Amino acid sequence: MDFDRAREKMVASQIRTSEVTDPLVIDAMGCVPREKFLPIDKQNFAYLDEDLFIGNGRFVMEPLVVARLIQLAELEAADSVLVIGAGTGYLAAVVASMADAVVALESDSDLAGRAVKIYDELGIKNVKVIVGDLKSGFMGAFDAVIVDGAVEMIPDQFRNQLKEGGRLACVVREGPVGRATLVKRAGDSYGSRQEFDAMTPCLPGFEKQRNFVF
């Protein structure tokens, strides 16, 4: 399969036609080889507009949602970015081509190890892969936080790890449909707005606790 041609077609037919206008996002989506972040038996499906599962309830998020979430985060070249639930590292790799430094937080050590190997293979030097609890986030203050998967409720820790003026972009799942949400920090206050619908699956462990009635 000609992956370069498939990537070009994906950018032309999925990204450019779906309210992605930031040229830096468009260029990044056209440069990062999504197939490298997938198991061999899934690579031929790399440029379909869908989430691709990679085992243990985890997935590589669909390209359009990746592009629109990153655009929502309003990244700048000097930014430090935290990616939560990085998996094998696709979204973090796209971010790394736009920002100065990226921390890719992943709870599954096997997935994290695969991400490190892929970054080494691709020569990506500005991503630091950290194995740790996703709900705790990562100690530090970031210009942007992006969650690589949906959550049913945004943990306070994610907001607290934003710098002044920082942006948090994630899909908040409300029943069968999620809404891409942008949170901005201003001092000790946080404003938010919802932008677009997404069917992104929840990251395991980020579902709300259900109350059972007998």
C-alpha atoms as a printed R data frame, in Angstrom:
    type eleno elety resid chain resno       x      y      z
1   ATOM     1    CA   MET     A     1   0.000  0.000  0.000
2   ATOM     2    CA   ASP     A     2   1.197  3.523 -0.814
3   ATOM     3    CA   PHE     A     3   0.869  5.107  2.628
4   ATOM     4    CA   ASP     A     4   2.156  8.510  1.510
5   ATOM     5    CA   ARG     A     5  -0.556  8.730 -1.146
6   ATOM     6    CA   ALA     A     6  -3.188  7.525  1.328
7   ATOM     7    CA   ARG     A     7  -2.089 10.214  3.795
8   ATOM     8    CA   GLU     A     8  -2.332 12.919  1.135
9   ATOM     9    CA   LYS     A     9  -5.822 11.733  0.253
10  ATOM    10    CA   MET     A    10  -6.828 11.693  3.930
11  ATOM    11    CA   VAL     A    11  -5.722 15.298  4.372
12  ATOM    12    CA   ALA     A    12  -7.490 16.399  1.187
13  ATOM    13    CA   SER     A    13 -10.779 14.565  1.728
14  ATOM    14    CA   GLN     A    14 -11.146 14.418  5.523
15  ATOM    15    CA   ILE     A    15  -9.144 17.261  7.073
16  ATOM    16    CA   ARG     A    16  -9.344 20.191  4.659
17  ATOM    17    CA   THR     A    17 -13.066 19.678  4.068
18  ATOM    18    CA   SER     A    18 -14.057 19.565  7.754
19  ATOM    19    CA   GLU     A    19 -13.388 22.978  9.319
20  ATOM    20    CA   VAL     A    20  -9.673 22.422  9.866
21  ATOM    21    CA   THR     A    21  -8.171 25.723  8.704
22  ATOM    22    CA   ASP     A    22  -4.907 26.025 10.661
23  ATOM    23    CA   PRO     A    23  -2.142 25.433  8.080
24  ATOM    24    CA   LEU     A    24   0.194 24.123 10.789
25  ATOM    25    CA   VAL     A    25  -2.327 21.442 11.750
26  ATOM    26    CA   ILE     A    26  -2.889 20.515  8.120
27  ATOM    27    CA   ASP     A    27   0.852 20.247  7.485
28  ATOM    28    CA   ALA     A    28   1.386 18.168 10.639
29  ATOM    29    CA   MET     A    29  -1.388 15.747  9.696
30  ATOM    30    CA   GLY     A    30   0.221 15.343  6.286
31  ATOM    31    CA   CYS     A    31   3.664 14.618  7.717
32  ATOM    32    CA   VAL     A    32   3.099 12.143 10.559
33  ATOM    33    CA   PRO     A    33   2.729  8.522  9.341
34  ATOM    34    CA   ARG     A    34  -0.292  7.211 11.259
35  ATOM    35    CA   GLU     A    35   0.360  3.654 10.069
36  ATOM    36    CA   LYS     A    36   3.552  3.500 12.154
37  ATOM    37    CA   PHE     A    37   1.489  3.805 15.349
38  ATOM    38    CA   LEU     A    38  -0.731  0.817 14.539
39  ATOM    39    CA   PRO     A    39  -0.274 -2.954 14.757
40  ATOM    40    CA   ILE     A    40   0.806 -4.471 11.453
41  ATOM    41    CA   ASP     A    41  -2.634 -5.998 10.832
42  ATOM    42    CA   LYS     A    42  -4.275 -2.542 11.160
43  ATOM    43    CA   GLN     A    43  -1.848 -0.499  9.084
44  ATOM    44    CA   ASN     A    44  -3.786 -0.778  5.833
45  ATOM    45    CA   PHE     A    45  -6.698  0.948  7.600
46  ATOM    46    CA   ALA     A    46  -4.543  3.815  8.887
47  ATOM    47    CA   TYR     A    47  -6.195  6.562  6.849
48  ATOM    48    CA   LEU     A    48  -9.810  5.593  7.282
49  ATOM    49    CA   ASP     A    49 -11.771  8.179  9.246
50  ATOM    50    CA   GLU     A    50 -12.318  6.019 12.310
51  ATOM    51    CA   ASP     A    51 -10.860  5.047 15.663
52  ATOM    52    CA   LEU     A    52  -8.655  1.965 15.392
53  ATOM    53    CA   PHE     A    53  -8.401 -0.297 18.424
54  ATOM    54    CA   ILE     A    54  -4.978 -1.541 19.452
55  ATOM    55    CA   GLY     A    55  -5.889 -3.832 22.374
56  ATOM    56    CA   ASN     A    56  -6.740 -3.590 26.080
57  ATOM    57    CA   GLY     A    57  -9.582 -1.181 25.387
58  ATOM    58    CA   ARG     A    58  -7.242  1.364 23.803
59  ATOM    59    CA   PHE     A    59  -7.325  2.933 20.381
60  ATOM    60    CA   VAL     A    60  -5.664  5.384 18.017
61  ATOM    61    CA   MET     A    61  -8.096  8.270 17.657
62  ATOM    62    CA   GLU     A    62  -9.582  9.022 14.247
63  ATOM    63    CA   PRO     A    63  -7.578 11.562 12.205
64  ATOM    64    CA   LEU     A    64 -10.284 14.222 11.949
65  ATOM    65    CA   VAL     A    65 -10.855 14.375 15.700
66  ATOM    66    CA   VAL     A    66  -7.086 14.527 16.252
67  ATOM    67    CA   ALA     A    67  -6.810 17.466 13.865
68  ATOM    68    CA   ARG     A    68  -9.773 19.367 15.264
69  ATOM    69    CA   LEU     A    69  -8.753 18.845 18.906
70  ATOM    70    CA   ILE     A    70  -5.241 20.090 18.184
71  ATOM    71    CA   GLN     A    71  -6.642 23.083 16.326
72  ATOM    72    CA   LEU     A    72  -8.911 23.783 19.298
73  ATOM    73    CA   ALA     A    73  -5.862 23.880 21.590
74  ATOM    74    CA   GLU     A    74  -4.414 26.830 19.602
75  ATOM    75    CA   LEU     A    75  -0.831 25.580 19.782
76  ATOM    76    CA   GLU     A    76   2.156 27.868 19.283
77  ATOM    77    CA   ALA     A    77   5.731 26.948 18.438
78  ATOM    78    CA   ALA     A    78   7.083 27.692 21.938
79  ATOM    79    CA   ASP     A    79   4.369 25.739 23.781
80  ATOM    80    CA   SER     A    80   4.839 22.895 26.224
81  ATOM    81    CA   VAL     A    81   2.069 20.325 25.871
82  ATOM    82    CA   LEU     A    82   0.846 17.422 27.995
83  ATOM    83    CA   VAL     A    83  -0.901 14.591 26.131
84  ATOM    84    CA   ILE     A    84  -2.884 12.333 28.478
85  ATOM    85    CA   GLY     A    85  -3.589  8.750 27.436
86  ATOM    86    CA   ALA     A    86  -1.019  8.852 24.649
87  ATOM    87    CA   GLY     A    87  -1.251  5.163 23.709
88  ATOM    88    CA   THR     A    88   1.298  4.378 21.006
89  ATOM    89    CA   GLY     A    89   1.853  8.098 20.540
90  ATOM    90    CA   TYR     A    90   0.158  9.252 17.315
91  ATOM    91    CA   LEU     A    91  -1.541 12.403 18.598
92  ATOM    92    CA   ALA     A    92   1.549 13.365 20.593
93  ATOM    93    CA   ALA     A    93   3.666 12.980 17.447
94  ATOM    94    CA   VAL     A    94   1.393 15.353 15.534
95  ATOM    95    CA   VAL     A    95   1.598 17.841 18.414
96  ATOM    96    CA   ALA     A    96   5.397 17.467 18.533
97  ATOM    97    CA   SER     A    97   5.697 18.750 14.979
98  ATOM    98    CA   MET     A    98   3.987 21.995 16.063
99  ATOM    99    CA   ALA     A    99   5.105 22.632 19.667
100 ATOM   100    CA   ASP     A   100   8.418 22.940 21.493
101 ATOM   101    CA   ALA     A   101   8.126 20.119 24.043
102 ATOM   102    CA   VAL     A   102   5.593 17.343 24.637
103 ATOM   103    CA   VAL     A   103   5.036 15.042 27.601
104 ATOM   104    CA   ALA     A   104   3.158 11.900 26.523
105 ATOM   105    CA   LEU     A   105   1.585 10.339 29.616
106 ATOM   106    CA   GLU     A   106   0.551  6.683 29.318
107 ATOM   107    CA   SER     A   107  -0.501  4.180 31.988
108 ATOM   108    CA   ASP     A   108   0.173  1.039 29.913
109 ATOM   109    CA   SER     A   109   3.908  0.354 29.937
110 ATOM   110    CA   ASP     A   110   3.701 -1.819 26.813
111 ATOM   111    CA   LEU     A   111   2.043  0.949 24.804
112 ATOM   112    CA   ALA     A   112   4.512  3.488 26.188
113 ATOM   113    CA   GLY     A   113   7.402  1.266 25.145
114 ATOM   114    CA   ARG     A   114   6.002  1.004 21.630
115 ATOM   115    CA   ALA     A   115   5.684  4.797 21.477
116 ATOM   116    CA   VAL     A   116   9.334  5.251 22.460
117 ATOM   117    CA   LYS     A   117  10.464  2.845 19.726
118 ATOM   118    CA   ILE     A   118   8.345  4.602 17.092
119 ATOM   119    CA   TYR     A   119   9.680  8.022 18.081
120 ATOM   120    CA   ASP     A   120  13.229  6.708 17.859
121 ATOM   121    CA   GLU     A   121  12.507  5.257 14.422
122 ATOM   122    CA   LEU     A   122  10.991  8.532 13.182
123 ATOM   123    CA   GLY     A   123  13.636 10.746 14.780
124 ATOM   124    CA   ILE     A   124  11.147 12.583 17.000
125 ATOM   125    CA   LYS     A   125  13.237 14.106 19.777
126 ATOM   126    CA   ASN     A   126  10.902 16.513 21.594
127 ATOM   127    CA   VAL     A   127   8.479 14.000 23.145
128 ATOM   128    CA   LYS     A   128   9.107 12.594 26.611
129 ATOM   129    CA   VAL     A   129   7.097  9.425 27.264
130 ATOM   130    CA   ILE     A   130   6.090  8.971 30.913
131 ATOM   131    CA   VAL     A   131   4.423  5.901 32.418
132 ATOM   132    CA   GLY     A   132   2.005  6.937 35.147
133 ATOM   133    CA   ASP     A   133  -1.564  7.189 36.367
134 ATOM   134    CA   LEU     A   134  -3.619  9.096 33.815
135 ATOM   135    CA   LYS     A   135  -6.082 10.615 36.274
136 ATOM   136    CA   SER     A   136  -3.240 12.210 38.227
137 ATOM   137    CA   GLY     A   137  -1.842 13.934 35.171
138 ATOM   138    CA   PHE     A   138   1.818 14.945 35.336
139 ATOM   139    CA   MET     A   139   3.475 17.319 37.774
140 ATOM   140    CA   GLY     A   140   4.161 20.608 36.043
141 ATOM   141    CA   ALA     A   141   2.471 23.502 34.271
142 ATOM   142    CA   PHE     A   142   1.735 23.365 30.549
143 ATOM   143    CA   ASP     A   143   0.597 25.761 27.862
144 ATOM   144    CA   ALA     A   144  -1.808 23.089 26.631
145 ATOM   145    CA   VAL     A   145  -3.222 19.754 27.753
146 ATOM   146    CA   ILE     A   146  -4.846 17.426 25.226
147 ATOM   147    CA   VAL     A   147  -6.616 14.214 26.212
148 ATOM   148    CA   ASP     A   148  -6.119 11.429 23.657
149 ATOM   149    CA   GLY     A   149  -9.547  9.865 24.167
150 ATOM   150    CA   ALA     A   150 -12.878 10.809 25.662
151 ATOM   151    CA   VAL     A   151 -13.716 11.300 29.329
152 ATOM   152    CA   GLU     A   152 -17.129 11.465 30.967
153 ATOM   153    CA   MET     A   153 -15.906 14.126 33.386
154 ATOM   154    CA   ILE     A   154 -12.757 16.266 33.305
155 ATOM   155    CA   PRO     A   155 -10.634 15.654 36.417
156 ATOM   156    CA   ASP     A   156  -9.650 18.812 38.317
157 ATOM   157    CA   GLN     A   157  -5.997 17.763 38.076
158 ATOM   158    CA   PHE     A   158  -6.053 18.339 34.318
159 ATOM   159    CA   ARG     A   159  -7.189 21.945 34.744
160 ATOM   160    CA   ASN     A   160  -4.708 22.547 37.537
161 ATOM   161    CA   GLN     A   161  -1.799 21.611 35.274
162 ATOM   162    CA   LEU     A   162  -2.471 24.513 32.921
163 ATOM   163    CA   LYS     A   163  -0.327 27.616 32.995
164 ATOM   164    CA   GLU     A   164  -1.981 31.012 33.129
165 ATOM   165    CA   GLY     A   165  -3.761 31.325 29.785
166 ATOM   166    CA   GLY     A   166  -3.351 27.587 29.158
167 ATOM   167    CA   ARG     A   167  -5.820 25.545 27.108
168 ATOM   168    CA   LEU     A   168  -7.252 22.080 27.720
169 ATOM   169    CA   ALA     A   169  -8.825 20.259 24.767
170 ATOM   170    CA   CYS     A   170 -10.706 16.990 25.166
171 ATOM   171    CA   VAL     A   171 -13.852 15.126 24.198
172 ATOM   172    CA   VAL     A   172 -16.373 14.977 27.023
173 ATOM   173    CA   ARG     A   173 -18.645 11.992 26.503
174 ATOM   174    CA   GLU     A   174 -22.311 12.533 27.293
175 ATOM   175    CA   GLY     A   175 -24.136  9.279 26.668
176 ATOM   176    CA   PRO     A   176 -23.633  7.991 23.111
177 ATOM   177    CA   VAL     A   177 -22.185 11.270 21.807
178 ATOM   178    CA   GLY     A   178 -19.214 13.299 22.993
179 ATOM   179    CA   ARG     A   179 -18.543 17.007 22.668
180 ATOM   180    CA   ALA     A   180 -15.107 18.428 22.001
181 ATOM   181    CA   THR     A   181 -14.550 20.906 24.816
182 ATOM   182    CA   LEU     A   182 -12.030 23.715 25.273
183 ATOM   183    CA   VAL     A   183 -11.143 24.880 28.800
184 ATOM   184    CA   LYS     A   184  -9.063 28.042 29.288
185 ATOM   185    CA   ARG     A   185  -7.371 29.150 32.482
186 ATOM   186    CA   ALA     A   186  -7.459 32.760 33.667
187 ATOM   187    CA   GLY     A   187  -5.936 33.032 37.129
188 ATOM   188    CA   ASP     A   188  -7.893 30.721 39.381
189 ATOM   189    CA   SER     A   189 -10.880 30.683 37.031
190 ATOM   190    CA   TYR     A   190 -11.627 28.356 34.142
191 ATOM   191    CA   GLY     A   191 -13.916 29.092 31.229
192 ATOM   192    CA   SER     A   192 -15.125 26.433 28.823
193 ATOM   193    CA   ARG     A   193 -16.979 26.025 25.577
194 ATOM   194    CA   GLN     A   194 -18.103 23.095 23.471
195 ATOM   195    CA   GLU     A   195 -17.187 22.972 19.810
196 ATOM   196    CA   PHE     A   196 -18.178 19.831 17.887
197 ATOM   197    CA   ASP     A   197 -19.628 16.353 18.247
198 ATOM   198    CA   ALA     A   198 -17.338 13.305 18.343
199 ATOM   199    CA   MET     A   199 -17.985  9.599 18.798
200 ATOM   200    CA   THR     A   200 -14.590  9.091 20.444
201 ATOM   201    CA   PRO     A   201 -14.554  6.136 22.867
202 ATOM   202    CA   CYS     A   202 -13.841  6.763 26.542
203 ATOM   203    CA   LEU     A   203 -10.406  6.072 27.910
204 ATOM   204    CA   PRO     A   204 -10.699  3.118 30.304
205 ATOM   205    CA   GLY     A   205 -11.186  4.379 33.853
206 ATOM   206    CA   PHE     A   206 -12.652  7.746 32.833
207 ATOM   207    CA   GLU     A   207 -16.284  6.680 32.947
208 ATOM   208    CA   LYS     A   208 -18.464  8.175 35.668
209 ATOM   209    CA   GLN     A   209 -19.256  5.884 38.566
210 ATOM   210    CA   ARG     A   210 -22.713  4.449 38.107
211 ATOM   211    CA   ASN     A   211 -25.195  4.393 40.977
212 ATOM   212    CA   PHE     A   212 -27.328  1.276 40.977
213 ATOM   213    CA   VAL     A   213 -30.879  1.344 42.264
214 ATOM   214    CA   PHE     A   214 -32.436 -1.914 43.500
